[in-house]
Amino acid sequence: MLQENNFKLSIIIPVFNEEQYLQRLFQDLIKYFDKSNTEILIIDDGSTDRSTEIIKNFKNEKKKFNFKYFRNDINSGKGFSILKGLKNCSGEYVLLQDADLELDLKDSYKMFQMIQNNNDIKCIFGSRYLSGKLKKNNYLFNNLIGKLNSLIFNIFFSQSLSDVHCGLKIIHRDVINKINLSLKDFGIEIDLASQIVKNNFFIYEYGVSYFFRTKSEGKKITWIDGVKSFYYLIKVRFFDNNLSTNLSLIYSSLYMLYFGWNVSGILSANILIVFFFLIGLIIGLKFKLLSSSIILFFNFLGYYFFTKKIIILFIFFIFGLFLATNLKKIFTKTKYNYLF
């Protein structure tokens, strides 16, 4: 619940050694967001160039929006800075904006107009891959990693997002109050998207202009962050869950591993063990203990009472999956939903 006199919009901008972009950034902030119902939170993440001086000078300039400045004594990561901003902002909407001008504040303003004019929309992510906007990106590897991570995220969370890693996002306070972020580096993008989905909020996307910066132009993210993102995807999907989900993951992956082991022994195809194990993980994410047990029961019937043929096992698995899905729908809105 928002308190009285809170701002309509809070804009959180992490800054680390962005001296060449800050003057234009501040000009664009005044151009698009200079209103008394807006607050700008600059989090200086231990900059060692002239960024700190430029920010302090801007703080003294005349403007309508409320300006808040925070500084980390040492460089602590983008996620750490965003978390600090979230703890100190009070807007009904929270806009996350990078300081390096890879993303245009004109698009940020359009996204804000969209979300405040539609009460059904709780969060919008910018997307560098949707058509219709000006792009400058000649780094194939970064592009591939971004798209691959989005694909993996979509598979893990049954979504259809085109750009999980885009730094431009706007989120309603209702969403902010439900999530509990923990990653303190560039993994914050994956952490944020996963928690929004886990709390049953829908993510809208809006195509934004993108002007890629090279390392010499101030780009901070590296290939190491790309590799770490794969770890974060696994972490947020298979480890950062509530107790009932984690129990379901262990339960379903073990019994599917058991069937996979026996089937692979019959067919001399050990790759089936991995396949069955992965299917078990997916079952654990979708179903709780009782509904998962229905799938186990039909697997058991199909395997032990019909000559252990894989095609029969598959048919009984599909039947059990169908029954478990329908029971889950029935019990979702009851007090027993944690079991289904």
Steps between C-alpha positions, in 0.01 A plus 500: 500500500646835395520776755369850429727746313704222343624548145328373188830385351841404638790468253795295623827551311818312601816685395856371473758708312257659254650849480464521121124437510373667815448852363278372220327259740407789729382711205271218390369451853400866511354479148273201570453472877532845657184487711439544870339155529824331393812407695838413348732274700861494383709225658869568441658155518849605609589698187867593460467746211324841501154345537470590869593864434254529210218349706561734792502803269171389345349455845524876551331589171140622494248230410146398590558133579636385833866395475661243731868408488659193657860382475647156563850525646619221270368357175239249620311402185195611306267280704630643827434853376150417379419340834614816677281705269197279565547537876502879473233570239129555557344537155185324390703394195871419495702550182840332470729688261865450404726806497705423188232612249490166320127533560308817414313690773239584239404131505500507880250786491275314254504190721401712799210650306380151405510348846335790682217509246416130542430369848522139379869534412733455797836477326652572162843385386684675221613271219795567271387223266146604415470674164423860415781681686844627406780255591878503509645166606792339317604258776378157394608312814319733741192486281501119492548471878212740564265310272612160633443608859154628411422167333614301804300730729190448287540121514556502877211736577257434213529857372555660160728796578738621233752685721541409867823702534379839380582756770188709438204387709203666669320327785199582715536519878270197538770290333786657696326414827471132404853423381817441701810560289841369606746504205738795517663505156364489144304189601243740646321498162441122520415519870242773438332328205480163677344642815243698305393182322502292820263751656261461206543846346496528122797667330421722203774599253564817302753531217771757582785663310842358579846648447764251608806635684844348463732438792692817413169689507422379851339157456520313832348159431744232377491142372551387859163651589352310207630172638382586852153568362462130416570417864250763616231357272542158663516656847181707476304216339610190694633627834334830593158351566271448796520177700209324329646565153846378603350182648305442179816549293690239700206258507411509130858506370588192710209285388542603136872427531407154627278428199758647264769279646293187449383594152856587390611159626244340274587707193871554567448872453642681802401839365148411607613526862578868452178553303283339769680700770431828319135403455490435875630852568231650278234295680635626834463860386144454378353266760512459876526169687147359461453584133853377431416175677218445250758509221720260697208262552420477128868464415512209741194337343629543148848373578437201729168365375542533123826316421724803559459639148600864464207582271257372765687698765469811285124452453443455873727800573287720271182376664639570848617844386154578364329393824749688720457818295123493536512428873741789542251732331226383737702544818698813405255735673447284809695473825660182365672674209845451658457122448399524132 
